[in-house]
Amino acid sequence: MMHKKFFMAIFIFLWLPPVFTLIQSYSGYEFLKLDGYFPEPEEPVFSVSGFTSGKFQRTTEKYLNQKSGLRAIFVRLRNQLHFTLFRKIHSQKTIFGKKEFLFEKDHIEAHLGIDYSGDEEIRKTILTLKETGSILAKKNIPLLVVLAPGKASFYPDLIPDEMQKQKKPDSNYSRFSKELSANGISYIDYISWMKSLSAEDKTEYYPKGGTHWSYFTASMAMPILSKKISEKMQRKMIHPEIKVKDSHKLPFYSLDSDIFNALNLLWSQPWGRYVEPEISYNHAESFRPNVLLVGDSFYFTLSATGIPRKIFSEKSAFWYYDKNEYINDGRPQKELGELDLDADIYSRNIVIILVSEVNLKKFGYGFPERIITAEQNRNRKSK
């Protein structure tokens, strides 16, 4: 009887992966789906040459390994055991900092100045920005630069000691902030603003397991942005007001734990204090500007608060890395095509370039250059 039960258990165990794979293939449902980006494996195609060279076997092995119905469970189980027992993580470019804070490696390198672009390159970028600002100013459209914070700059003491020793005398942030001020380019410095924030538990501003500023911090940042936009346009607009509504031990917004989620563990952990904001609006003014904001993923947290949809025109748009467009009225994203100055740029009330500290090395994402080129082409055609 015991032998029968044993062989039955072995039989079930051996058949579980192919059964789950079939269910996954036909239903499209992936049990405990892994977070992060995983390239789709090449589907094996049999050929005599591929078989004799071994390519077919290697392709098949890789394909079946990634398509196995229980792969996600086994990966998460391995990751959980390694994390719990040894604090070892299986996530590319993730650094395990002090007090169990998680960092992305390139964010630490940006803070330390390891990715410093150099004085000459930064001066070129500033000149390009000034030229872009001049082009927009002729159409009475202000240009505003927004510097979004990096986690390593907010928690410099929690960076591993061996990495802190690599700190350079200059960083892209230190140089850009000086050059922006010296050249009269209007900007908001959320990096220095965040350093001025104080709390008993600072994880409410920047989560332990997240790479972006918290949902609460993004909410607090929006009134600063709306006030600056109002000043630049010299026109009053709807203004958001932020209060503390509640606090939680676990994240209630996905980006507050995006690095931790990428660890692909079996269960989550309490990663600090998460403040839920109460957002209200001063409707003394009804003007909602048509805003074009070009930036990186730090805007997604701002957008998730719902504030941009309330205070910006429905025609406003977010250009993600100057490649994909998200319209403020909620339409699906689309890829950007050739720049139409009149429709895309000159119809706006204000243009904003948002750059997080880690992306200062590619300031503007090519957007300023596109405006300059488009304007030069227009001038040549008009001659």
C-alpha positions as CSV (number, residue, x, y, z in Angstrom):
1,M,0.0,0.0,0.0
2,M,2.8,2.4,0.9
3,H,4.6,1.6,-2.4
4,K,1.4,2.4,-4.3
5,K,1.1,5.8,-2.6
6,F,4.8,6.5,-3.1
7,F,4.7,5.8,-6.9
8,M,1.4,7.7,-7.2
9,A,3.1,10.7,-5.6
10,I,6.0,10.4,-7.9
11,F,3.7,10.1,-10.9
12,I,1.7,13.2,-9.9
13,F,4.9,15.2,-9.3
14,L,6.4,14.3,-12.7
15,W,3.1,15.1,-14.5
16,L,2.5,18.5,-12.8
17,P,4.9,20.6,-15.0
18,P,3.5,19.4,-18.4
19,V,-0.1,19.7,-17.2
20,F,0.5,23.2,-15.9
21,T,2.3,24.0,-19.1
22,L,-0.7,22.9,-21.2
23,I,-3.1,24.8,-19.0
24,Q,-0.9,27.9,-19.3
25,S,-0.5,27.5,-23.1
26,Y,-4.2,27.2,-23.8
27,S,-5.6,29.6,-21.2
28,G,-3.0,32.3,-21.3
29,Y,-3.0,32.3,-17.5
30,E,0.4,32.2,-15.8
31,F,0.3,31.1,-12.2
32,L,2.4,33.3,-9.9
33,K,3.8,35.2,-12.9
34,L,7.3,36.6,-12.5
35,D,7.9,40.3,-12.3
36,G,10.3,42.0,-14.6
37,Y,11.3,41.7,-18.3
38,F,12.0,38.2,-19.7
39,P,12.7,38.0,-23.5
40,E,10.4,35.6,-25.3
41,P,12.4,32.4,-26.0
42,E,12.9,31.3,-29.6
43,E,10.4,28.6,-30.5
44,P,12.4,25.4,-31.6
45,V,12.1,24.4,-35.3
46,F,13.4,21.0,-36.3
47,S,16.0,20.7,-39.1
48,V,18.6,18.1,-39.8
49,S,21.4,20.7,-39.7
50,G,20.0,22.2,-36.4
51,F,19.8,18.7,-34.9
52,T,23.3,17.6,-35.9
53,S,24.8,20.9,-34.7
54,G,23.0,20.7,-31.4
55,K,21.2,24.1,-31.9
56,F,17.7,22.4,-32.0
57,Q,18.4,20.7,-28.6
58,R,19.6,23.9,-27.0
59,T,16.7,25.9,-28.3
60,T,14.2,23.3,-27.2
61,E,15.8,23.1,-23.7
62,K,15.7,26.8,-23.3
63,Y,12.1,27.1,-24.6
64,L,10.7,24.3,-22.4
65,N,12.6,25.7,-19.4
66,Q,11.0,29.1,-19.7
67,K,7.5,27.8,-20.7
68,S,7.3,25.2,-17.9
69,G,4.0,25.7,-16.1
70,L,5.7,25.5,-12.6
71,R,8.8,27.6,-13.5
72,A,7.5,30.7,-11.7
73,I,6.8,28.7,-8.5
74,F,10.2,27.1,-8.5
75,V,12.0,30.4,-9.3
76,R,10.1,32.1,-6.5
77,L,10.8,29.2,-4.1
78,R,14.5,29.3,-4.8
79,N,14.6,33.1,-4.5
80,Q,12.7,33.0,-1.2
81,L,15.0,30.4,0.3
82,H,18.2,32.3,-0.7
83,F,16.7,35.6,0.5
84,T,15.5,34.3,3.9
85,L,18.5,32.2,4.7
86,F,21.4,34.2,3.2
87,R,20.0,37.6,2.2
88,K,21.0,36.7,-1.4
89,I,19.0,38.2,-4.2
90,H,18.6,37.1,-7.8
91,S,17.8,40.4,-9.5
92,Q,20.1,42.1,-12.0
93,K,21.5,45.5,-11.0
94,T,19.8,45.4,-7.6
95,I,21.9,46.3,-4.6
96,F,21.1,45.1,-1.0
97,G,21.9,48.2,1.1
98,K,22.1,48.7,4.8
99,K,19.1,48.1,7.0
100,E,17.7,45.9,4.2
101,F,17.1,48.8,1.8
102,L,17.1,48.0,-1.8
103,F,18.7,50.2,-4.5
104,E,19.2,50.0,-8.2
105,K,22.9,50.0,-9.1
106,D,22.7,52.8,-11.6
107,H,20.9,55.1,-9.1
108,I,23.8,54.6,-6.7
109,E,26.3,55.3,-9.5
110,A,24.4,58.5,-10.4
111,H,24.6,59.7,-6.8
112,L,28.3,58.8,-6.5
113,G,29.2,60.5,-9.8
114,I,30.4,57.3,-11.5
115,D,28.3,58.1,-14.6
116,Y,29.4,61.7,-14.7
117,S,29.1,63.0,-18.3
118,G,31.8,65.6,-18.0
119,D,31.9,69.4,-18.0
120,E,31.9,69.8,-21.8
121,E,29.0,67.5,-22.4
122,I,26.9,69.2,-19.8
123,R,27.7,72.7,-21.2
124,K,26.5,71.5,-24.6
125,T,23.3,70.2,-23.1
126,I,22.7,73.5,-21.4
127,L,23.3,75.4,-24.6
128,T,20.8,73.1,-26.3
129,L,18.3,73.8,-23.6
130,K,18.7,77.5,-23.9
131,E,18.2,77.4,-27.6
132,T,15.0,75.3,-27.1
133,G,13.8,77.8,-24.5
134,S,14.4,80.6,-26.9
135,I,12.4,78.9,-29.7
136,L,9.5,78.3,-27.3
137,A,9.6,81.8,-25.8
138,K,9.0,83.3,-29.3
139,K,5.6,81.5,-29.2
140,N,5.0,82.6,-25.5
141,I,5.5,79.1,-24.2
142,P,7.6,78.7,-21.0
143,L,10.1,75.9,-20.7
144,L,10.4,74.3,-17.2
145,V,12.9,71.7,-16.1
146,V,12.1,69.4,-13.3
147,L,14.8,67.4,-11.5
148,A,13.3,64.3,-9.9
149,P,15.1,62.6,-6.9
150,G,17.2,59.5,-6.7
151,K,16.9,57.0,-3.9
152,A,20.7,56.9,-3.3
153,S,20.8,60.7,-2.7
154,F,18.0,60.5,-0.2
155,Y,19.6,57.6,1.7
156,P,23.4,58.1,1.1
157,D,24.3,56.5,4.4
158,L,22.5,53.3,3.5
159,I,24.6,52.6,0.4
160,P,27.1,49.7,1.1
161,D,30.4,50.9,2.4
162,E,32.4,49.4,-0.5
163,M,30.4,51.4,-3.0
164,Q,30.6,54.7,-1.0
165,K,34.4,54.6,-1.4
166,Q,33.9,55.1,-5.2
167,K,32.4,58.6,-4.8
168,K,33.7,61.1,-7.3
169,P,34.2,64.9,-6.7
170,D,31.5,65.8,-9.3
171,S,28.2,64.3,-10.3
172,N,25.7,65.1,-13.1
173,Y,23.3,66.5,-10.5
174,S,25.8,68.8,-8.8
175,R,27.0,70.2,-12.2
176,F,23.5,70.5,-13.8
177,S,22.0,72.3,-10.8
178,K,24.8,74.9,-10.9
179,E,24.6,75.3,-14.7
180,L,20.8,75.6,-14.8
181,S,20.9,78.4,-12.2
182,A,23.9,80.2,-13.8
183,N,22.2,80.2,-17.2
184,G,18.8,81.4,-16.0
185,I,16.9,78.2,-17.0
186,S,13.8,77.8,-14.8
187,Y,13.7,74.5,-12.9
188,I,12.3,72.7,-9.8
189,D,14.9,70.9,-7.8
190,Y,13.0,68.0,-6.1
191,I,16.3,66.4,-5.1
192,S,17.2,69.2,-2.7
193,W,13.6,69.5,-1.6
194,M,13.4,65.9,-0.6
195,K,16.6,66.2,1.4
196,S,14.9,68.9,3.5
197,L,12.0,66.6,4.4
198,S,12.1,65.1,7.9
199,A,10.1,62.3,9.6
200,E,10.5,59.7,12.3
201,D,10.2,57.0,9.5
202,K,11.6,58.4,6.3
203,T,10.3,55.4,4.3
204,E,7.0,57.3,3.9
205,Y,9.0,59.5,1.5
206,Y,11.1,56.9,-0.2
207,P,10.1,53.2,0.3
208,K,12.6,50.5,1.3
209,G,11.6,48.3,-1.6
210,G,10.9,51.0,-4.2
211,T,13.1,52.8,-6.7
212,H,10.7,55.8,-7.2
213,W,9.6,58.4,-4.7
214,S,6.5,57.2,-2.8
215,Y,2.9,57.8,-3.7
216,F,2.7,60.2,-0.8
217,T,5.8,62.2,-1.8
218,A,4.6,62.5,-5.4
219,S,1.3,63.9,-4.1
220,M,3.2,66.5,-2.0
221,A,5.3,67.3,-5.1
222,M,2.3,68.2,-7.2
223,P,1.3,71.5,-5.5
224,I,4.9,72.7,-5.9
225,L,4.7,71.9,-9.6
226,S,1.3,73.5,-10.1
227,K,2.5,76.7,-8.3
228,K,5.5,76.9,-10.5
229,I,3.5,76.4,-13.7
230,S,1.1,79.1,-12.5
231,E,4.0,81.5,-11.9
232,K,5.6,80.7,-15.3
233,M,2.3,81.3,-17.2
234,Q,1.4,84.3,-14.9
235,R,-2.1,82.8,-14.6
236,K,-3.9,81.2,-11.7
237,M,-5.0,77.5,-12.0
238,I,-6.7,74.8,-10.0
239,H,-4.4,74.0,-7.0
240,P,-4.2,70.7,-5.2
241,E,-4.0,70.5,-1.4
242,I,-2.5,67.5,0.4
243,K,-3.2,66.1,3.9
244,V,-2.4,62.8,5.6
245,K,-5.4,60.5,5.4
246,D,-4.1,57.2,6.7
247,S,-0.9,55.1,7.0
248,H,-0.2,51.4,6.2
249,K,2.5,48.9,6.9
250,L,2.4,47.4,3.4
251,P,2.4,49.2,0.1
252,F,-1.0,50.1,-1.4
253,Y,0.5,51.4,-4.6
254,S,2.6,49.0,-6.9
255,L,5.5,51.4,-7.6
256,D,6.1,51.7,-3.9
257,S,7.6,48.2,-4.0
258,D,8.8,47.8,-7.6
259,I,12.4,46.7,-6.7
260,F,11.1,44.3,-4.1
261,N,8.5,42.9,-6.5
262,A,11.3,42.2,-9.0
263,L,13.0,39.9,-6.4
264,N,10.3,37.4,-7.3
265,L,9.8,36.0,-3.8
266,L,6.8,33.9,-2.6
267,W,5.6,36.4,-0.1
268,S,5.9,40.1,0.6
269,Q,7.3,41.7,3.7
270,P,6.4,44.9,5.7
271,W,8.6,47.5,4.1
272,G,8.0,50.5,6.4
273,R,5.4,53.2,6.6
274,Y,3.2,54.0,3.6
275,V,1.1,57.2,3.9
276,E,-2.1,57.5,2.1
277,P,-2.8,61.2,1.2
278,E,-6.1,63.0,1.2
279,I,-6.2,65.2,-1.9
280,S,-8.6,68.2,-2.3
281,Y,-8.6,71.0,-4.8
282,N,-9.0,74.8,-4.6
283,H,-11.5,75.5,-7.4
284,A,-11.4,79.2,-7.0
285,E,-9.8,79.1,-10.5
286,S,-11.0,76.9,-13.3
287,F,-8.1,77.2,-15.8
288,R,-6.4,74.0,-16.7
289,P,-3.3,74.5,-18.8
290,N,-2.4,72.4,-21.9
291,V,0.9,70.8,-20.6
292,L,3.4,68.8,-22.6
293,L,5.6,66.9,-20.1
294,V,8.6,64.9,-21.5
295,G,10.1,62.6,-18.9
296,D,10.9,59.2,-17.4
297,S,9.1,56.8,-15.1
298,F,9.1,59.2,-12.2
299,Y,6.1,60.9,-13.8
300,F,4.0,57.7,-13.5
301,T,3.9,58.1,-9.7
302,L,2.8,61.8,-10.2
303,S,0.2,60.6,-12.7
304,A,-1.1,57.8,-10.4
305,T,-2.1,60.4,-7.8
306,G,-4.8,61.5,-10.2
307,I,-3.8,65.2,-9.8
308,P,-2.6,65.8,-13.3
309,R,-5.9,64.7,-14.7
310,K,-7.7,67.2,-12.4
311,I,-5.5,70.3,-12.9
312,F,-4.2,69.9,-16.5
313,S,-6.2,70.1,-19.7
314,E,-7.5,66.8,-21.2
315,K,-5.3,67.7,-24.2
316,S,-2.2,67.6,-22.0
317,A,0.3,64.8,-22.8
318,F,3.2,62.9,-21.3
319,W,5.9,61.8,-23.6
320,Y,7.7,58.9,-22.1
321,Y,11.4,59.2,-23.0
322,D,10.2,61.1,-26.0
323,K,9.1,57.8,-27.6
324,N,5.6,57.0,-26.3
325,E,2.7,59.4,-25.8
326,Y,0.1,59.2,-23.0
327,I,-2.8,61.7,-23.3
328,N,-4.3,63.2,-20.2
329,D,-7.8,62.1,-21.2
330,G,-6.9,58.5,-20.6
331,R,-6.5,57.3,-24.2
332,P,-4.1,54.3,-24.7
333,Q,-0.5,55.1,-25.3
334,K,0.9,55.3,-28.8
335,E,4.3,55.6,-30.4
336,L,5.4,59.1,-31.3
337,G,5.9,59.9,-35.0
338,E,7.5,62.8,-36.7
339,L,7.3,66.0,-34.8
340,D,4.6,68.5,-35.8
341,L,5.6,71.8,-34.3
342,D,2.2,73.4,-34.5
343,A,0.1,70.5,-33.3
344,D,2.5,68.9,-30.9
345,I,4.4,71.9,-29.4
346,Y,3.1,75.3,-30.3
347,S,-0.4,74.5,-29.2
348,R,0.8,74.0,-25.5
349,N,0.6,76.5,-22.6
350,I,3.9,75.1,-21.2
351,V,6.5,72.5,-21.9
352,I,8.1,70.6,-19.1
353,I,11.2,68.3,-19.2
354,L,11.3,66.0,-16.2
355,V,14.6,64.2,-15.6
356,S,15.4,61.9,-12.6
357,E,18.9,61.9,-11.2
358,V,19.7,58.6,-12.8
359,N,18.8,59.9,-16.3
360,L,20.7,63.2,-16.2
361,K,23.4,61.6,-18.3
362,K,20.8,61.6,-21.2
363,F,19.2,64.8,-20.3
364,G,16.1,65.6,-22.4
365,Y,16.0,62.2,-24.1
366,G,16.7,63.9,-27.5
367,F,13.5,66.0,-27.2
368,P,15.3,69.5,-27.3
369,E,17.3,68.5,-30.3
370,R,14.1,67.4,-32.1
371,I,12.5,70.8,-31.6
372,I,15.7,72.6,-32.8
373,T,15.9,70.4,-35.9
374,A,12.2,70.8,-36.7
375,E,12.4,74.6,-36.3
376,Q,15.5,74.8,-38.5
377,N,13.8,72.7,-41.2
378,R,10.8,75.0,-41.1
379,N,12.9,78.1,-41.5
380,R,14.8,76.6,-44.5
381,K,11.5,75.8,-46.2
382,S,10.1,79.3,-45.6
383,K,13.1,80.9,-47.3
